[in-house]
Amino acid sequence: MASVLFVVAQKNFRDEELFHAREELEKAGCTCVVASLKKGEAVGYFKKTVVDVSLDEVQLRVFDAIVFVGGSGVRESKLYENAEVLSLARGFASAGKLVCAICIAPRILASAGVVAGKKATFYPDAETEQALKQAKAVCSLDSVVVDGKIVTANGPQAARKFGQAIAALLAGS
C-alpha cells in the first residue's frame, strides 16, 4: 500500500485540491498524511480544517509521493521560499519518488529546481508561469500533466483527475 504526504499552507489552501485528490488516492488504497509548517489545524478557503503533522516530523522514507496543495496560502506564506518545503521537494525527487503539485503549488517545484526539462501545468497565474519558465520547465495548458515522476494539475476542477493520475502511477510502481 502506497503512502502519500500532502503539504498544505496553514491558511487558505484549496480544500478541493486536498480533499478530492485524497479521496481518489484513498479509494485506490493509499494511506494519506497531511502536513504543514506547524502541528494543529490548517484552514482552507471553505473553513474545513485538517489536523496535520509538522514538516519537521516528516520521514521521507515512509512516503512514496509528496503532493503540494495550492491556494493563495502558498503565496501568502511563501511556501515556495521555505527551506524545509524546498528540501522535501528535492529529497523526494532525488529519491526517485513522485513529486506532485496543483494550482499555484508548481511554483514550489520550480523553486526547488526539480522541473527543468519537465512538462508542467499550473493555475493561470503570471508569477507561477514565470517561475516555471525560469526553472526551465515546459509549460502546458492541460488540466493534468504527468512527466516521469512529476505530476502537476492546474487547479481545483482538476483535483480528482490529479488524484487518479497519482494513484495510477503508484499502482504501477
C-alpha positions as CSV (number, residue, x, y, z in Angstrom):
1,M,0.0,0.0,0.0
2,A,1.4,3.4,-1.1
3,S,1.8,6.2,1.4
4,V,1.3,9.9,0.2
5,L,2.2,13.1,2.0
6,F,0.1,16.1,1.3
7,V,1.6,19.5,2.2
8,V,-0.8,22.4,2.8
9,A,-0.4,26.0,3.8
10,Q,-1.7,26.7,7.4
11,K,-4.3,29.1,5.9
12,N,-6.1,29.4,2.6
13,F,-5.2,26.1,0.9
14,R,-7.7,24.9,-1.7
15,D,-10.0,22.4,0.1
16,E,-10.9,20.6,-3.1
17,E,-7.3,20.1,-4.1
18,L,-6.7,18.3,-0.8
19,F,-9.9,16.5,-0.2
20,H,-10.8,15.4,-3.7
21,A,-7.3,14.3,-4.6
22,R,-7.0,12.5,-1.2
23,E,-10.4,10.8,-1.7
24,E,-9.2,9.4,-5.1
25,L,-5.9,8.1,-3.6
26,E,-7.7,6.5,-0.6
27,K,-10.2,4.8,-3.0
28,A,-7.1,3.3,-4.6
29,G,-5.9,2.0,-1.3
30,C,-3.3,4.7,-0.5
31,T,-2.6,5.9,3.0
32,C,-2.6,9.7,3.1
33,V,-1.0,12.1,5.7
34,V,-1.4,15.8,5.8
35,A,1.5,18.1,6.9
36,S,2.1,21.8,7.3
37,L,4.6,24.1,8.8
38,K,3.1,23.6,12.3
39,K,1.1,20.9,14.1
40,G,-2.6,21.7,14.8
41,E,-5.2,22.8,12.3
42,A,-4.9,24.1,8.8
43,V,-7.8,26.1,7.4
44,G,-8.8,26.0,3.8
45,Y,-10.9,28.6,1.8
46,F,-14.1,26.9,2.9
47,K,-13.1,26.7,6.5
48,K,-12.6,22.9,6.5
49,T,-9.9,22.1,8.9
50,V,-7.2,19.4,8.8
51,V,-5.2,18.2,11.8
52,D,-1.7,17.8,10.5
53,V,1.8,16.9,11.4
54,S,4.6,19.4,11.2
55,L,7.0,19.2,8.3
56,D,10.0,18.7,10.6
57,E,8.5,15.4,11.7
58,V,8.3,14.0,8.1
59,Q,10.4,11.0,7.4
60,L,11.0,10.8,3.6
61,R,11.5,7.0,3.7
62,V,7.9,6.5,4.9
63,F,6.3,8.0,1.8
64,D,6.1,7.1,-1.8
65,A,4.8,10.5,-3.0
66,I,4.5,14.1,-2.0
67,V,1.7,16.4,-3.1
68,F,1.9,20.2,-2.7
69,V,-1.7,21.6,-2.5
70,G,-2.3,25.1,-3.9
71,G,-4.4,28.1,-3.0
72,S,-3.5,31.6,-2.1
73,G,-1.9,30.3,1.1
74,V,1.1,29.1,-0.9
75,R,1.8,32.7,-1.9
76,E,0.8,34.3,1.4
77,S,3.1,32.0,3.4
78,K,5.7,32.0,0.7
79,L,5.9,28.2,0.8
80,Y,8.0,28.4,-2.4
81,E,10.7,30.1,-0.4
82,N,10.6,27.9,2.7
83,A,13.8,25.9,3.1
84,E,12.1,22.9,4.7
85,V,9.4,22.7,1.9
86,L,12.1,23.0,-0.8
87,S,14.2,20.4,0.9
88,L,11.3,18.0,0.9
89,A,10.6,18.5,-2.8
90,R,14.3,17.9,-3.6
91,G,14.5,14.9,-1.3
92,F,11.5,13.2,-2.9
93,A,12.8,13.9,-6.4
94,S,16.4,12.7,-5.7
95,A,14.9,9.5,-4.1
96,G,13.0,8.8,-7.3
97,K,9.6,9.3,-5.6
98,L,6.6,11.1,-7.1
99,V,6.6,14.8,-6.7
100,C,3.2,16.4,-7.3
101,A,1.8,19.9,-7.2
102,I,-1.6,21.5,-8.1
103,C,-2.8,25.1,-8.8
104,I,0.0,27.6,-7.9
105,A,2.0,25.0,-6.0
106,P,4.1,24.0,-9.1
107,R,5.9,27.2,-8.2
108,I,7.3,25.2,-5.2
109,L,8.7,22.7,-7.7
110,A,10.2,25.5,-9.8
111,S,11.9,27.0,-6.7
112,A,13.2,23.5,-5.7
113,G,14.8,23.1,-9.1
114,V,13.0,19.8,-9.9
115,V,11.2,20.7,-13.1
116,A,14.0,21.6,-15.5
117,G,13.1,20.0,-18.9
118,K,9.8,18.6,-17.5
119,K,6.4,19.4,-18.8
120,A,4.2,21.0,-16.2
121,T,0.8,22.8,-15.8
122,F,-0.4,25.3,-13.3
123,Y,-3.2,27.7,-12.4
124,P,-3.1,30.5,-14.9
125,D,-1.0,32.9,-12.8
126,A,1.7,35.1,-14.3
127,E,4.1,34.7,-11.3
128,T,3.8,30.9,-11.4
129,E,4.3,30.7,-15.1
130,Q,7.3,33.0,-14.9
131,A,8.8,30.8,-12.1
132,L,8.3,27.6,-14.1
133,K,9.8,29.1,-17.3
134,Q,12.8,30.4,-15.3
135,A,13.2,26.9,-13.9
136,K,13.3,25.7,-17.5
137,A,10.0,23.7,-17.3
138,V,7.9,23.3,-20.4
139,C,4.6,25.0,-19.6
140,S,1.4,23.3,-20.6
141,L,-2.3,24.3,-20.5
142,D,-3.5,20.8,-19.9
143,S,-5.5,20.1,-16.7
144,V,-3.2,17.4,-15.5
145,V,0.3,16.6,-16.7
146,V,2.5,13.6,-15.9
147,D,6.1,13.8,-16.9
148,G,8.1,11.0,-15.4
149,K,7.8,11.3,-11.6
150,I,6.5,14.9,-11.8
151,V,2.7,15.3,-11.7
152,T,1.1,18.7,-11.9
153,A,-2.5,20.0,-12.2
154,N,-4.0,23.4,-13.0
155,G,-6.5,23.9,-10.2
156,P,-9.5,22.8,-8.1
157,Q,-11.5,21.5,-11.0
158,A,-8.7,19.0,-11.9
159,A,-8.2,17.7,-8.3
160,R,-10.0,14.3,-8.9
161,K,-8.2,13.7,-12.1
162,F,-4.9,14.7,-10.4
163,G,-5.5,12.2,-7.6
164,Q,-6.4,9.5,-10.1
165,A,-3.2,10.1,-12.1
166,I,-1.1,9.9,-8.9
167,A,-2.9,6.7,-7.9
168,A,-2.3,5.1,-11.3
169,L,1.4,5.9,-11.1
170,L,1.7,4.5,-7.6
171,A,-0.2,1.3,-8.6
172,G,2.3,0.8,-11.5
173,S,5.5,1.3,-9.4
